[in-house]
């Protein structure tokens, strides 16, 4: 855990007039994951103290402290365990075949099919221009190898486009839904 996040937690606890040992009972400081668990701790503190009138807690300060830890003050938190995958397909039949396979195997939570894109690229020393469809696939980082292998097994291209971008922030509810909609990978070597 970073010194800054530990310091922020201690300042927050001090502002609540809460002994740090009470916080340690809820959560060990050295195990705080700044993005997710830190917010959960703040929410726990808020819930534990907002009903206790003897502490004279200003709930707006607690809400502001929680909100500062969220991105853009709009209920999203940093989550690097999630990714978006782009994959182009030659036609609707292939796009749906791949999409249904990814969802049915639970290695993706959602696939959007964007129709009618134009791709301009170099292939075998020629400039090509093709009409394609784009799959936007939402999944977890630890499932990327499985997504790649699944796409390659169903795709007619010799070298299909399969690229991943990290989801750096998102709605907590949506990210939890991705987790709950996909399989749990036991193989850490799937991380890329």
C-alpha atoms as a printed R data frame, in Angstrom:
    type eleno elety resid chain resno       x       y       z
1   ATOM     1    CA   UNK     A     1   0.000   0.000   0.000
2   ATOM     2    CA   UNK     A     2   1.308   3.432  -0.784
3   ATOM     3    CA   UNK     A     3   2.308   5.871   1.932
4   ATOM     4    CA   UNK     A     4  -0.140   8.357   0.478
5   ATOM     5    CA   UNK     A     5  -3.146   6.013   0.705
6   ATOM     6    CA   UNK     A     6  -2.257   4.965   4.256
7   ATOM     7    CA   UNK     A     7  -1.784   8.619   5.195
8   ATOM     8    CA   UNK     A     8  -5.114   9.556   3.643
9   ATOM     9    CA   UNK     A     9  -6.855   6.823   5.606
10  ATOM    10    CA   UNK     A    10  -5.270   7.958   8.875
11  ATOM    11    CA   UNK     A    11  -6.231  11.587   8.216
12  ATOM    12    CA   UNK     A    12  -9.753  10.460   7.380
13  ATOM    13    CA   UNK     A    13  -9.956   8.404  10.582
14  ATOM    14    CA   UNK     A    14  -8.549  11.300  12.627
15  ATOM    15    CA   UNK     A    15 -11.214  13.630  11.201
16  ATOM    16    CA   UNK     A    16 -13.830  11.136  12.324
17  ATOM    17    CA   UNK     A    17 -12.305  11.171  15.833
18  ATOM    18    CA   UNK     A    18 -11.986   7.422  15.478
19  ATOM    19    CA   UNK     A    19  -9.064   5.550  17.058
20  ATOM    20    CA   UNK     A    20  -7.007   3.901  14.361
21  ATOM    21    CA   UNK     A    21  -7.136   0.599  16.260
22  ATOM    22    CA   UNK     A    22 -10.912   0.473  15.656
23  ATOM    23    CA   UNK     A    23 -10.276   0.808  11.945
24  ATOM    24    CA   UNK     A    24  -7.647  -1.919  12.116
25  ATOM    25    CA   UNK     A    25 -10.291  -4.246  13.526
26  ATOM    26    CA   UNK     A    26 -12.303  -3.737  10.337
27  ATOM    27    CA   UNK     A    27  -9.395  -3.927   7.956
28  ATOM    28    CA   UNK     A    28  -5.647  -4.363   8.122
29  ATOM    29    CA   UNK     A    29  -3.918  -1.261   6.716
30  ATOM    30    CA   UNK     A    30  -1.154  -3.216   5.030
31  ATOM    31    CA   UNK     A    31  -3.704  -5.135   2.918
32  ATOM    32    CA   UNK     A    32  -5.588  -2.158   1.529
33  ATOM    33    CA   UNK     A    33  -6.104  -2.200  -2.220
34  ATOM    34    CA   UNK     A    34  -6.336   1.534  -2.915
35  ATOM    35    CA   UNK     A    35  -8.942   1.276  -5.646
36  ATOM    36    CA   UNK     A    36 -11.562  -1.162  -4.331
37  ATOM    37    CA   UNK     A    37 -10.965  -2.112  -0.715
38  ATOM    38    CA   UNK     A    38 -10.113   1.433   0.318
39  ATOM    39    CA   UNK     A    39 -13.518   2.594  -0.883
40  ATOM    40    CA   UNK     A    40 -15.200  -0.345   0.830
41  ATOM    41    CA   UNK     A    41 -13.498   0.665   4.083
42  ATOM    42    CA   UNK     A    42 -14.688   4.247   3.751
43  ATOM    43    CA   UNK     A    43 -18.230   3.031   3.075
44  ATOM    44    CA   UNK     A    44 -18.026   0.716   6.086
45  ATOM    45    CA   UNK     A    45 -16.904   3.592   8.290
46  ATOM    46    CA   UNK     A    46 -19.689   5.779   6.968
47  ATOM    47    CA   UNK     A    47 -22.324   3.120   7.653
48  ATOM    48    CA   UNK     A    48 -20.979   2.382  11.138
49  ATOM    49    CA   UNK     A    49 -20.824   6.003  12.255
50  ATOM    50    CA   UNK     A    50 -23.669   7.806  10.513
51  ATOM    51    CA   UNK     A    51 -26.283   6.327  12.872
52  ATOM    52    CA   UNK     A    52 -24.251   7.104  15.984
53  ATOM    53    CA   UNK     A    53 -25.314  10.618  17.062
54  ATOM    54    CA   UNK     A    54 -22.734  10.752  19.853
55  ATOM    55    CA   UNK     A    55 -19.859  11.037  17.373
56  ATOM    56    CA   UNK     A    56 -21.183  14.215  15.709
57  ATOM    57    CA   UNK     A    57 -20.073  12.968  12.311
58  ATOM    58    CA   UNK     A    58 -20.673  15.243   9.349
59  ATOM    59    CA   UNK     A    59 -21.946  12.824   6.703
60  ATOM    60    CA   UNK     A    60 -21.158  15.308   3.945
61  ATOM    61    CA   UNK     A    61 -17.465  15.094   4.856
62  ATOM    62    CA   UNK     A    62 -17.617  11.316   4.684
63  ATOM    63    CA   UNK     A    63 -19.415  11.403   1.343
64  ATOM    64    CA   UNK     A    64 -16.873  13.907   0.018
65  ATOM    65    CA   UNK     A    65 -13.987  11.709   1.177
66  ATOM    66    CA   UNK     A    66 -15.486   8.727  -0.583
67  ATOM    67    CA   UNK     A    67 -16.267  10.752  -3.688
68  ATOM    68    CA   UNK     A    68 -12.669  12.048  -3.888
69  ATOM    69    CA   UNK     A    69 -11.469   8.493  -4.233
70  ATOM    70    CA   UNK     A    70 -13.834   7.941  -7.178
71  ATOM    71    CA   UNK     A    71 -13.041   8.996 -10.699
72  ATOM    72    CA   UNK     A    72 -14.808  12.115 -11.984
73  ATOM    73    CA   UNK     A    73 -17.233  12.127  -9.028
74  ATOM    74    CA   UNK     A    74 -19.639   9.876 -10.938
75  ATOM    75    CA   UNK     A    75 -19.649   6.552  -9.114
76  ATOM    76    CA   UNK     A    76 -16.742   4.936 -10.928
77  ATOM    77    CA   UNK     A    77 -13.510   3.552  -9.535
78  ATOM    78    CA   UNK     A    78 -10.196   2.517 -11.019
79  ATOM    79    CA   UNK     A    79 -10.279  -1.126 -12.037
80  ATOM    80    CA   UNK     A    80  -7.320  -2.518 -13.986
81  ATOM    81    CA   UNK     A    81  -8.563  -6.121 -13.913
82  ATOM    82    CA   UNK     A    82 -11.057  -5.466 -16.736
83  ATOM    83    CA   UNK     A    83 -10.415  -5.089 -20.465
84  ATOM    84    CA   UNK     A    84 -12.167  -4.293 -23.718
85  ATOM    85    CA   UNK     A    85 -11.225  -6.350 -26.761
86  ATOM    86    CA   UNK     A    86 -11.559  -5.215 -30.379
87  ATOM    87    CA   UNK     A    87 -12.036  -7.814 -33.085
88  ATOM    88    CA   UNK     A    88 -13.004  -7.187 -36.713
89  ATOM    89    CA   UNK     A    89 -15.131  -9.662 -38.667
90  ATOM    90    CA   UNK     A    90 -15.902 -10.003 -42.383
91  ATOM    91    CA   UNK     A    91 -19.686 -10.433 -42.014
92  ATOM    92    CA   UNK     A    92 -22.637 -10.635 -39.649
93  ATOM    93    CA   UNK     A    93 -22.671 -14.438 -39.539
94  ATOM    94    CA   UNK     A    94 -19.067 -14.673 -38.297
95  ATOM    95    CA   UNK     A    95 -19.561 -11.761 -35.868
96  ATOM    96    CA   UNK     A    96 -22.593 -13.433 -34.258
97  ATOM    97    CA   UNK     A    97 -20.930 -16.864 -34.233
98  ATOM    98    CA   UNK     A    98 -17.934 -15.486 -32.301
99  ATOM    99    CA   UNK     A    99 -20.091 -13.315 -30.023
100 ATOM   100    CA   UNK     A   100 -22.439 -16.115 -29.001
101 ATOM   101    CA   UNK     A   101 -19.514 -18.469 -28.417
102 ATOM   102    CA   UNK     A   102 -17.754 -15.948 -26.119
103 ATOM   103    CA   UNK     A   103 -20.926 -15.335 -24.084
104 ATOM   104    CA   UNK     A   104 -21.978 -19.001 -23.902
105 ATOM   105    CA   UNK     A   105 -18.483 -19.999 -22.709
106 ATOM   106    CA   UNK     A   106 -18.628 -17.181 -20.129
107 ATOM   107    CA   UNK     A   107 -15.267 -15.761 -21.168
108 ATOM   108    CA   UNK     A   108 -16.933 -12.450 -22.012
109 ATOM   109    CA   UNK     A   109 -19.798 -10.633 -20.336
110 ATOM   110    CA   UNK     A   110 -20.967  -8.600 -23.325
111 ATOM   111    CA   UNK     A   111 -20.193  -8.210 -27.020
112 ATOM   112    CA   UNK     A   112 -21.339  -5.222 -29.051
113 ATOM   113    CA   UNK     A   113 -21.449  -5.669 -32.820
114 ATOM   114    CA   UNK     A   114 -20.785  -2.451 -34.712
115 ATOM   115    CA   UNK     A   115 -21.769  -2.820 -38.350
116 ATOM   116    CA   UNK     A   116 -20.440  -1.127 -41.428
117 ATOM   117    CA   UNK     A   117 -16.945  -0.009 -40.567
118 ATOM   118    CA   UNK     A   118 -14.253   0.463 -43.172
119 ATOM   119    CA   UNK     A   119 -10.814  -0.929 -42.495
120 ATOM   120    CA   UNK     A   120  -7.804   0.274 -44.429
121 ATOM   121    CA   UNK     A   121  -4.680  -1.765 -43.821
122 ATOM   122    CA   UNK     A   122  -1.578  -3.249 -45.395
123 ATOM   123    CA   UNK     A   123  -1.646  -6.991 -46.133
124 ATOM   124    CA   UNK     A   124   0.988  -8.889 -48.112
125 ATOM   125    CA   UNK     A   125   2.510  -5.652 -49.420
126 ATOM   126    CA   UNK     A   126  -0.813  -4.282 -50.683
127 ATOM   127    CA   UNK     A   127  -3.075  -1.566 -49.303
128 ATOM   128    CA   UNK     A   128  -6.498  -3.089 -48.667
129 ATOM   129    CA   UNK     A   129  -9.855  -1.452 -47.953
130 ATOM   130    CA   UNK     A   130 -12.652  -3.686 -46.649
131 ATOM   131    CA   UNK     A   131 -16.094  -3.322 -45.125
132 ATOM   132    CA   UNK     A   132 -16.109  -5.146 -41.809
133 ATOM   133    CA   UNK     A   133 -17.936  -5.368 -38.494
134 ATOM   134    CA   UNK     A   134 -16.299  -4.549 -35.186
135 ATOM   135    CA   UNK     A   135 -16.797  -6.589 -32.033
136 ATOM   136    CA   UNK     A   136 -16.351  -4.723 -28.763
137 ATOM   137    CA   UNK     A   137 -15.901  -7.395 -26.120
138 ATOM   138    CA   UNK     A   138 -16.001  -6.728 -22.358
139 ATOM   139    CA   UNK     A   139 -14.172  -9.228 -20.173
140 ATOM   140    CA   UNK     A   140 -11.561  -9.673 -17.451
141 ATOM   141    CA   UNK     A   141  -7.823  -9.365 -17.980
142 ATOM   142    CA   UNK     A   142  -7.196 -12.897 -16.722
143 ATOM   143    CA   UNK     A   143  -9.377 -14.294 -19.534
144 ATOM   144    CA   UNK     A   144  -7.525 -12.652 -22.442
145 ATOM   145    CA   UNK     A   145  -5.734 -15.804 -23.622
146 ATOM   146    CA   UNK     A   146  -9.015 -17.719 -23.640
147 ATOM   147    CA   UNK     A   147 -10.680 -14.941 -25.650
148 ATOM   148    CA   UNK     A   148  -7.816 -14.973 -28.181
149 ATOM   149    CA   UNK     A   149  -7.941 -18.751 -28.611
150 ATOM   150    CA   UNK     A   150 -11.739 -18.771 -28.917
151 ATOM   151    CA   UNK     A   151 -11.737 -16.053 -31.560
152 ATOM   152    CA   UNK     A   152  -8.954 -17.734 -33.548
153 ATOM   153    CA   UNK     A   153 -10.845 -21.051 -33.500
154 ATOM   154    CA   UNK     A   154 -13.986 -19.454 -35.025
155 ATOM   155    CA   UNK     A   155 -12.502 -16.729 -37.245
156 ATOM   156    CA   UNK     A   156 -11.837 -17.196 -41.000
157 ATOM   157    CA   UNK     A   157  -8.955 -14.674 -41.142
158 ATOM   158    CA   UNK     A   158  -5.401 -15.967 -41.084
159 ATOM   159    CA   UNK     A   159  -4.486 -13.178 -38.641
160 ATOM   160    CA   UNK     A   160  -7.635 -11.852 -36.980
161 ATOM   161    CA   UNK     A   161  -7.487  -8.560 -35.124
162 ATOM   162    CA   UNK     A   162  -7.668  -9.327 -31.398
163 ATOM   163    CA   UNK     A   163  -6.417  -6.427 -29.310
164 ATOM   164    CA   UNK     A   164  -7.121  -5.458 -25.705
165 ATOM   165    CA   UNK     A   165  -7.392  -2.101 -23.994
166 ATOM   166    CA   UNK     A   166  -7.537  -1.726 -20.201
167 ATOM   167    CA   UNK     A   167 -10.709  -0.408 -18.619
168 ATOM   168    CA   UNK     A   168  -9.196   2.222 -16.350
169 ATOM   169    CA   UNK     A   169 -12.491   3.176 -14.691
170 ATOM   170    CA   UNK     A   170 -16.136   2.244 -14.781
171 ATOM   171    CA   UNK     A   171 -19.380   1.940 -12.896
172 ATOM   172    CA   UNK     A   172 -18.919  -0.313  -9.859
173 ATOM   173    CA   UNK     A   173 -22.202  -2.072 -10.662
174 ATOM   174    CA   UNK     A   174 -21.192  -2.724 -14.276
175 ATOM   175    CA   UNK     A   175 -17.725  -4.000 -13.360
176 ATOM   176    CA   UNK     A   176 -19.248  -6.316 -10.748
177 ATOM   177    CA   UNK     A   177 -21.651  -7.537 -13.438
178 ATOM   178    CA   UNK     A   178 -18.692  -8.382 -15.712
179 ATOM   179    CA   UNK     A   179 -17.149 -10.386 -12.856
180 ATOM   180    CA   UNK     A   180 -20.397 -12.224 -12.134
181 ATOM   181    CA   UNK     A   181 -21.072 -12.929 -15.834
182 ATOM   182    CA   UNK     A   182 -17.702 -14.538 -16.596
183 ATOM   183    CA   UNK     A   183 -15.902 -17.635 -15.393
184 ATOM   184    CA   UNK     A   184 -13.342 -17.488 -12.627
185 ATOM   185    CA   UNK     A   185  -9.932 -18.288 -14.086
186 ATOM   186    CA   UNK     A   186  -7.676 -20.381 -11.881
187 ATOM   187    CA   UNK     A   187  -4.729 -19.933 -14.217
188 ATOM   188    CA   UNK     A   188  -2.714 -16.809 -13.434
189 ATOM   189    CA   UNK     A   189  -0.610 -17.383 -16.541
190 ATOM   190    CA   UNK     A   190  -3.565 -16.034 -18.542
191 ATOM   191    CA   UNK     A   191  -2.644 -12.514 -17.454
192 ATOM   192    CA   UNK     A   192  -1.193 -10.347 -20.150
